[in-house]
Amino acid sequence: MESLLRLDSPLVDLARQLDEFPFDSGGEDRVELTRSHAAAVLAKYLRGDFTAHRVKGWAKILEGRDDVLFDRKDPESVRRLIFELANPEINDPLTPELAREWIVRLGYQVPASSQGAKP
């Protein structure tokens, strides 16, 4: 599950790993998606390491899972971010500007090398 939070494997592999867990496993198997995890994924998008499509897929996988806790200090911000990223059709699509705004909202600084973002 940690690999999912960091988005450090292909989405298909992450989805396959999640198939091993019941959708509503909860309890002791829960992991915490922190503001730091979310900001790091957005920073990787800004650097061009991830496309907007990959970030959307990551958010779709996380959205609504009972075994993922959203940041204990600010759960609503992280929950809102995941909802927005997972549903660009009804929210604003991910752009470099939006990623920068969210990184700041989450309490982090925008990385200096953030010129490579891709749709």
Stockholm file with secondary structure:
# STOCKHOLM 1.0

chainA/1-119         MESLLRLDSPLVDLARQLDEFPFDSGGEDRVELTRSHAAAVLAKYLRGDFTAHRVKGWAKILEGRDDVLFDRKDPESVRRLIFELANPEINDPLTPELAREWIVRLGYQVPASSQGAKP
#=GR chainA/1-119 SS CHHHHHTCSCHHHHHHHHTTSCTTCCGGGCEEECHHHHHHHHHHHHHTSSBHHHHHHHHHHHTTCTTEEECSSCHHHHHHHHHHHHCTTTSCCCCHHHHHHHHHHTTCCCCSCCCCCBC
#=GC SS_cons         CHHHHHTCSCHHHHHHHHTTSCTTCCGGGCEEECHHHHHHHHHHHHHTSSBHHHHHHHHHHHTTCTTEEECSSCHHHHHHHHHHHHCTTTSCCCCHHHHHHHHHHTTCCCCSCCCCCBC
//
